[in-house]
Amino acid sequence: TVNVHLSAPTEYFPSETTSRSGMLICKKYYEEVGSEGYQEHPIGCGAYKFVSRVSGQEIVLEANENYFLGEPAIKNAIIRVMANVSTSFISLKSGDVDVVNLADIASCKQLTDADIATYMTNPSTNRVYITMNTRLNGDSMLKDNLNLRRAIQYAIDKEECILGSVAGAGTVLDCSAPYFFNGAPDPGSFLTIEWDLDKAEEYLAAANYNGEPIQMFCNSGTVEEKCAQIIQGQLLNIGINMEINSVDAGTLSALDASPSGWDMLISSTTGSLNDVSTLNSFYMYKESKGPISERMDELQSLSEQANVASGQERKDLIAQIVNIANEEVLDIYIFCKDSSIAFNKDLEGMVLNTNGTWRIEDWSWKE
């Protein structure tokens, strides 16, 4: 029994302790090797033991014979990094790999009965969104041009983005808190933005935009890159010139932590905690990023209040945060994409959770 005494009410605490945030680790080992040593060779209490890792290439695991729920049926697992969608599916169809995680929906739908693989999808918390560079210490052309940000906001047809980037396997998002999150604001309690080209053109006319390229960055070879290409065409329809810069995940992360060098980032996020507390952190001041808006103090205060509120009061506070984010166009949430996994037909026990996770210990090979 573990007794936890909180300094204030925290509605998301039970969920957080059963997510990755509440993961148990070996205290003695951690104290021996430190943070870096633990990252190099982690020890947990799961069904698999860490064997080795080649950064950016693969992780090797082996079954934990002392796992408290019993030793897994799959004895060895190699997790490989394959950035190219086509390469991963060729490897799956040839039998070189057995599972493709975050599988491209369009590629999945091309699998036939003759192939050795199949796939499954499930609604997920994986959110595709655009971050606008409104950092007060940054050099983005969008920072001081709310009309231009709003023109972009109204010009994006989210349904077309879903159809073109994930073959329709997604749900339109009006804010950073999906409706199925614990504490999500009630429908109609916050500002929503509908696709409206007339409004987009009105805001663009008031923006004094001279056609200078807006720099959009994305992770290459991803759904987000496809979505960026669709948005590029949508913005061009009203006269906005957007250039796409496809980079690796590390570069994209470094840009997000920097106030300069970019105008927009398109990325995705999946939280293991399906609670609105995850969005609070987006709008709280971070030393690494600096203030994101002139309304930072207001956002900070609302986030702090929401962290100790519960029930309808919490929902109302989150609705106020969402209103500011949508009014100021700090970001544009586009859609939740369905999670997907493609796998060898001889694998049994496949289960795909709403946060896109799966458990190798549930799998087994057909007899």
C-alpha positions in Angstrom: 0.0 0.0 0.0 1.2 3.4 -0.9 -0.3 6.5 0.7 0.0 9.7 -1.2 -0.8 13.1 0.4 -1.4 15.9 -2.1 -1.0 19.6 -1.4 -4.1 20.5 -3.4 -7.0 18.7 -5.2 -5.7 17.1 -8.4 -8.4 15.5 -10.5 -6.0 13.9 -12.9 -3.8 12.2 -10.3 -5.3 8.7 -10.5 -4.9 8.7 -14.3 -1.4 10.0 -14.1 -0.2 7.3 -11.7 -1.3 4.6 -14.2 0.3 6.3 -17.2 4.0 6.5 -18.2 4.3 9.3 -15.7 3.7 6.8 -12.9 6.1 4.2 -14.2 8.0 2.3 -11.5 11.8 2.1 -11.8 14.5 0.5 -9.7 15.7 3.1 -7.1 18.9 1.3 -6.1 20.0 0.9 -9.8 19.1 4.5 -10.6 21.1 5.8 -7.7 24.1 3.6 -8.8 24.2 4.7 -12.5 22.5 8.1 -12.5 20.1 9.6 -15.1 22.4 9.1 -18.1 23.4 5.6 -17.1 19.7 4.7 -16.7 18.9 6.0 -20.1 21.7 4.0 -21.6 20.6 0.8 -20.0 17.1 1.1 -18.3 15.6 -1.4 -15.9 11.9 -1.5 -15.3 9.4 -4.0 -14.1 7.8 -4.9 -17.5 7.5 -8.1 -19.5 10.7 -7.4 -21.5 14.3 -6.7 -20.6 16.5 -4.2 -22.4 19.4 -5.9 -24.3 21.0 -3.2 -26.5 20.3 -0.1 -28.6 21.8 1.5 -31.6 20.6 5.1 -31.5 18.4 5.9 -34.4 18.4 2.3 -35.7 17.1 -0.3 -33.4 16.4 -1.5 -29.8 16.8 -5.2 -28.9 14.6 -6.7 -26.1 14.3 -10.2 -24.6 11.5 -11.7 -22.5 11.6 -11.3 -18.8 11.3 -14.8 -17.4 10.4 -13.4 -14.0 7.6 -11.2 -15.2 4.8 -11.2 -12.6 2.1 -12.1 -15.1 4.2 -14.9 -16.6 6.9 -15.0 -19.2 5.7 -13.7 -22.6 5.1 -16.0 -25.5 7.3 -13.9 -27.8 10.8 -14.4 -26.5 12.8 -11.8 -28.6 11.8 -8.5 -30.1 13.8 -6.1 -32.3 12.3 -2.6 -32.7 13.7 -0.9 -35.8 13.5 2.7 -36.9 12.4 2.9 -40.5 11.6 6.5 -41.6 10.4 5.6 -45.1 6.8 4.4 -45.3 7.3 2.5 -48.5 10.4 0.7 -47.2 8.5 -0.4 -44.0 5.6 -1.9 -46.0 7.9 -3.6 -48.5 9.7 -5.2 -45.6 6.3 -6.2 -44.0 5.0 -7.8 -47.2 8.3 -9.6 -47.8 8.4 -11.0 -44.2 11.6 -9.1 -43.2 9.5 -7.4 -40.4 6.4 -8.6 -38.7 4.8 -5.4 -37.4 4.7 -1.8 -38.6 3.6 0.7 -36.0 1.8 4.0 -36.9 1.2 2.4 -40.2 0.3 4.6 -43.2 -3.5 4.1 -43.7 -3.3 4.4 -47.5 -0.7 1.7 -47.6 -2.7 -0.4 -45.2 -5.8 -0.3 -47.4 -3.7 -1.6 -50.3 -3.0 -4.9 -48.5 -4.9 -7.8 -50.0 -5.9 -11.3 -48.9 -2.9 -12.6 -50.9 -0.5 -10.6 -48.7 1.0 -12.2 -45.5 0.0 -9.1 -43.5 -3.2 -7.4 -42.4 -3.9 -4.3 -40.3 -6.2 -2.7 -37.7 -7.2 0.9 -36.8 -8.7 2.5 -33.7 -9.7 6.1 -32.8 -6.8 7.6 -30.9 -5.5 10.6 -29.0 -2.9 11.3 -31.7 -3.4 15.0 -32.6 -2.0 16.7 -35.7 -1.6 20.4 -35.1 0.2 23.5 -36.2 2.3 25.6 -33.8 2.4 29.3 -34.7 5.6 31.1 -33.8 4.3 33.8 -31.6 7.3 33.8 -29.3 7.7 37.3 -28.1 11.5 37.1 -28.4 11.4 35.5 -31.8 11.7 36.8 -35.4 8.7 35.2 -37.1 6.7 37.2 -39.5 3.6 35.8 -37.8 4.4 37.1 -34.4 3.0 40.6 -34.7 0.5 39.8 -37.5 -2.7 38.4 -35.9 -4.7 39.1 -39.1 -2.3 36.9 -41.1 -2.6 34.1 -38.5 -6.3 34.3 -38.6 -6.3 34.3 -42.4 -4.3 31.0 -42.2 -6.7 29.7 -39.5 -9.8 30.2 -41.6 -8.3 29.0 -44.9 -7.5 25.5 -43.6 -10.1 22.9 -44.7 -9.6 20.2 -42.0 -11.8 17.6 -43.7 -9.7 17.8 -46.8 -6.6 17.4 -44.6 -8.0 14.2 -43.1 -9.0 12.8 -46.5 -5.7 13.6 -48.2 -3.3 12.7 -45.4 -4.8 9.7 -43.6 -7.4 8.5 -46.2 -10.3 9.8 -44.1 -9.2 7.9 -40.9 -9.5 10.8 -38.5 -11.7 13.2 -36.6 -11.8 17.0 -36.9 -10.4 18.9 -33.9 -11.7 22.3 -32.7 -9.2 22.6 -29.9 -6.2 21.0 -28.1 -8.5 19.0 -25.8 -10.3 16.2 -27.7 -13.9 15.6 -26.5 -13.1 12.2 -25.0 -10.4 13.7 -22.7 -11.2 13.9 -19.0 -12.0 17.5 -18.3 -12.6 18.5 -21.9 -14.7 21.6 -22.3 -18.4 21.1 -23.2 -19.3 21.6 -26.9 -20.4 25.2 -27.5 -18.5 26.5 -24.5 -15.6 27.8 -26.5 -14.8 29.5 -29.8 -14.6 27.2 -32.8 -13.3 28.1 -36.2 -15.1 26.8 -39.4 -13.4 26.8 -42.8 -14.4 30.1 -44.4 -12.6 31.4 -47.4 -14.4 34.7 -47.4 -13.3 35.4 -43.8 -9.8 34.2 -44.7 -9.6 36.7 -47.5 -10.9 39.5 -45.3 -8.2 38.9 -42.7 -5.6 38.6 -45.4 -6.5 42.0 -46.9 -6.1 43.5 -43.4 -2.8 41.8 -42.8 -0.6 43.9 -45.2 0.9 40.6 -46.5 3.3 41.1 -49.4 3.7 37.6 -50.5 6.8 36.8 -48.5 7.2 33.0 -48.1 6.0 31.6 -44.7 8.3 28.9 -43.5 6.5 25.7 -42.4 8.7 22.9 -40.9 7.6 19.2 -40.6 9.1 15.8 -40.0 9.9 14.2 -43.4 8.1 11.1 -44.5 5.2 11.5 -42.1 1.4 12.1 -42.1 2.3 15.7 -41.0 4.3 16.2 -44.2 1.3 15.1 -46.3 -0.9 17.4 -44.3 1.5 20.3 -44.8 1.4 19.7 -48.6 -2.4 19.9 -48.6 -2.4 23.1 -46.5 0.2 24.6 -48.8 -2.3 24.3 -51.6 -5.2 25.6 -49.5 -3.2 28.7 -48.5 -2.1 29.3 -52.1 -5.8 29.5 -53.1 -6.1 32.8 -51.1 -2.7 34.1 -52.1 -0.5 33.0 -49.2 2.9 31.6 -50.1 4.0 28.8 -47.8 7.3 26.9 -48.2 7.6 23.4 -46.7 10.9 22.4 -45.0 11.0 18.7 -44.3 13.5 17.8 -41.6 14.3 15.0 -39.2 12.6 14.7 -35.8 15.6 16.0 -33.9 15.8 19.1 -36.0 12.0 19.7 -35.6 12.3 19.4 -31.8 15.3 21.8 -31.7 13.3 24.4 -33.7 10.3 24.1 -31.3 12.7 25.0 -28.5 14.0 28.0 -30.4 12.3 31.4 -30.8 13.8 31.9 -34.3 14.2 30.3 -37.7 10.7 29.2 -38.4 7.1 30.5 -38.7 5.0 27.4 -38.3 5.6 23.8 -37.2 3.3 20.9 -38.0 3.6 17.9 -35.8 1.6 15.4 -33.8 1.4 14.4 -30.2 0.0 11.4 -28.3 -0.3 11.5 -24.5 -0.4 8.5 -22.4 -2.7 10.5 -20.0 -6.1 11.2 -21.6 -6.7 14.3 -19.5 -6.7 18.0 -20.2 -3.8 18.5 -17.8 -1.6 17.7 -20.8 -2.8 20.8 -22.6 -2.2 23.0 -19.6 1.6 22.5 -20.1 1.4 23.8 -23.7 0.3 27.2 -22.5 2.5 27.6 -19.4 5.7 29.6 -19.4 8.8 27.6 -20.2 12.3 29.1 -19.9 13.4 27.0 -22.9 10.8 28.6 -25.2 10.0 31.9 -23.6 6.5 33.5 -23.6 4.3 32.5 -26.5 1.8 35.4 -26.3 1.2 38.8 -24.9 -1.6 37.1 -23.0 0.9 34.8 -21.3 0.1 35.9 -17.8 -3.6 35.3 -18.3 -2.9 31.8 -19.7 -0.5 31.0 -16.9 -3.1 32.0 -14.3 -5.9 30.0 -15.9 -3.6 26.9 -16.2 -2.6 27.1 -12.6 -6.3 27.4 -11.5 -7.3 24.5 -13.7 -4.6 22.3 -12.2 -6.3 22.4 -8.8 -10.0 22.6 -9.9 -12.4 19.8 -10.6 -15.7 19.1 -12.3 -17.5 21.8 -14.2 -15.2 24.5 -12.8 -12.2 22.8 -14.4 -14.0 22.5 -17.7 -14.9 26.2 -17.7 -11.3 27.1 -17.0 -10.1 24.9 -19.8 -12.7 26.5 -22.2 -11.2 29.9 -21.3 -7.7 28.6 -22.2 -9.0 27.2 -25.5 -10.7 30.5 -26.3 -7.5 32.5 -25.9 -5.5 29.9 -27.9 -8.1 30.1 -30.7 -8.6 33.9 -30.6 -4.9 34.6 -30.7 -4.2 31.7 -33.1 -1.4 30.3 -30.9 -1.8 27.0 -32.6 -4.3 25.3 -35.0 -5.4 21.8 -34.1 -6.4 20.0 -37.2 -7.5 16.4 -36.5 -7.1 13.3 -34.3 -5.7 10.6 -36.6 -6.8 7.0 -36.0 -4.0 4.9 -34.7 -3.0 2.0 -36.9 -0.8 -1.1 -36.9 0.0 -3.5 -39.7 1.2 -7.0 -38.8 1.9 -10.5 -40.0 -1.4 -12.6 -40.1 0.2 -15.3 -38.0 0.5 -13.0 -35.0 -2.4 -13.3 -32.5 -3.5 -11.1 -29.6 -3.2 -7.7 -31.4 -4.8 -5.0 -29.3 -4.5 -1.3 -30.2 -5.2 1.3 -27.4 -6.6 4.8 -27.9 -3.2 6.3 -27.2 -1.7 4.2 -30.0 0.1 1.8 -27.7 0.3 -2.0 -27.8 1.8 -4.7 -25.7 4.2 -7.3 -27.2 3.5 -9.5 -24.2 -0.1 -9.9 -25.5 1.1 -11.3 -28.8 1.9 -14.9 -29.8 2.5 -16.8 -32.9 -0.2 -19.1 -34.2 0.5 -22.8 -33.5 
